[in-house]
Structure formats: structure tokens, C-alpha cells
Amino acid sequence: MSSYKIPRLASEISRAISDILATEARDDLLKTITITGCDLAKDLSYAKIYFTALSDLPISELEKEVNEASRFIRGQLSERVEMRHTPELKFIFDTSIAYGEKIEKIIEDLK
């Protein structure tokens, strides 16, 4: 498989899932979610979807709620992205934004 196909598909999957959550989801919690990235397995069978949310729920509960909706999201994804097999989706809370803010605060305190 070509080296540019997997990143292109990962980007397309991220964009499609963002659109699904914004337009198709009935749950208000799902509408507060922002997709920040996607890691796609080389055999295209598995995708880790990284997200952040504006909700005040604990991270573990957020992950649980989104992973419960993954069957619905995967079904909608299969209609939007042209692939032979739609990958299994695993949603993971993205802590990189909070980590970046923490590092920025440390740098500001040093100045």
C-alpha cells in the first residue's frame, strides 16, 4: 500500500466523523466533541480517534459514552467514506492540548 494513502484516509475519516458528530448525532454530549486526530492501522482494520470535549464530565466517562456510540458512528462512516471495510473505531481522549497549555504556563513562569 502506498505511503500516502493511509494519512489521506485518516484525514478523511477524521473529517467525516467530525461531520457525523455535528450533524447526525442526537445526543448533546456527542455534539460537544471535537476530533483532533486519527491513527489508522496499516491494514485499515482499526482506527484510534483522538478527541476533546467541552463537557465537564470526567475523561473516563466521556470515553465510555463516545465508545458506546461508535457502532452508530461507524455505520454512518461506512456510508460517507468509500472503503472496502470500515475500520473498527476506538475513541481516546486527547490530552495533548492540556499538556501544551501546562508547558506554556511553565515557560511563562520562568520568564
C-alpha positions as CSV (number, residue, x, y, z in Angstrom):
1,M,0.0,0.0,0.0
2,S,1.3,3.4,-0.9
3,S,2.8,5.6,1.9
4,Y,0.4,8.5,1.2
5,K,-2.8,6.5,1.2
6,I,-3.0,5.9,5.0
7,P,-2.6,9.5,6.1
8,R,-5.0,10.6,3.4
9,L,-7.6,8.1,4.6
10,A,-7.0,9.0,8.2
11,S,-7.6,12.7,7.4
12,E,-10.8,11.8,5.5
13,I,-12.0,9.6,8.4
14,S,-11.4,12.5,10.9
15,R,-13.3,15.0,8.8
16,A,-16.2,12.6,8.2
17,I,-16.5,11.7,11.9
18,S,-16.5,15.4,12.8
19,D,-19.3,16.0,10.3
20,I,-21.2,13.0,11.6
21,L,-21.0,14.2,15.2
22,A,-22.0,17.7,14.3
23,T,-25.0,16.8,12.0
24,E,-26.2,13.3,12.7
25,A,-25.8,12.8,16.4
26,R,-28.9,13.2,18.6
27,D,-27.0,13.2,21.9
28,D,-26.0,16.6,23.0
29,L,-22.8,15.2,24.6
30,L,-21.6,14.0,21.2
31,K,-22.2,17.4,19.7
32,T,-19.7,18.9,22.1
33,I,-16.9,16.6,20.9
34,T,-14.1,17.9,18.6
35,I,-12.0,15.3,16.7
36,T,-8.3,16.2,16.9
37,G,-6.7,13.3,15.1
38,C,-6.8,9.7,13.8
39,D,-4.3,6.9,13.8
40,L,-5.2,4.3,11.2
41,A,-3.7,0.8,11.2
42,K,-1.7,-0.3,8.2
43,D,-4.2,-2.9,7.3
44,L,-7.1,-0.4,7.7
45,S,-8.9,-2.6,10.1
46,Y,-8.6,-0.4,13.2
47,A,-8.6,3.4,13.9
48,K,-7.8,5.3,17.0
49,I,-9.8,8.5,17.0
50,Y,-8.5,11.3,19.3
51,F,-11.0,13.8,20.6
52,T,-11.5,16.7,23.1
53,A,-14.8,17.9,24.5
54,L,-16.3,21.0,26.1
55,S,-18.2,18.8,28.6
56,D,-17.4,18.8,32.3
57,L,-17.7,15.0,32.6
58,P,-14.6,13.0,33.7
59,I,-12.4,11.7,30.9
60,S,-13.2,8.1,31.6
61,E,-17.0,8.7,31.4
62,L,-16.5,10.7,28.2
63,E,-14.6,7.9,26.6
64,K,-17.2,5.4,27.7
65,E,-20.1,7.4,26.2
66,V,-18.3,8.0,22.9
67,N,-17.2,4.4,22.6
68,E,-20.8,3.3,23.2
69,A,-21.8,5.4,20.2
70,S,-19.0,4.0,18.0
71,R,-21.3,1.5,16.3
72,F,-23.6,4.3,15.1
73,I,-20.6,6.4,14.0
74,R,-19.0,3.5,12.2
75,G,-22.3,2.8,10.3
76,Q,-22.5,6.5,9.3
77,L,-18.8,6.5,8.3
78,S,-19.3,3.5,6.0
79,E,-21.8,5.5,4.0
80,R,-19.6,8.5,3.7
81,V,-16.1,7.1,3.1
82,E,-15.5,4.8,0.3
83,M,-13.6,1.8,1.7
84,R,-13.9,-1.9,1.3
85,H,-14.1,-2.4,5.1
86,T,-14.8,0.3,7.6
87,P,-12.3,0.2,10.4
88,E,-13.2,-0.6,14.0
89,L,-13.2,2.7,15.9
90,K,-11.7,3.3,19.3
91,F,-12.1,6.8,20.8
92,I,-9.4,8.2,23.1
93,F,-9.4,11.5,24.9
94,D,-6.6,13.7,23.6
95,T,-4.6,15.2,26.5
96,S,-2.0,16.9,24.2
97,I,-3.8,20.3,24.3
98,A,-3.9,20.3,28.2
99,Y,-0.2,19.2,28.2
100,G,0.7,22.0,25.8
101,E,-1.0,24.6,28.0
102,K,0.8,23.2,31.0
103,I,4.2,23.6,29.2
104,E,3.3,27.1,28.1
105,K,2.4,28.1,31.7
106,I,5.7,26.7,33.0
107,I,7.6,28.7,30.3
108,E,5.7,31.9,31.2
109,D,6.5,31.3,34.9
110,L,10.2,31.0,34.1
111,K,10.2,34.4,32.3
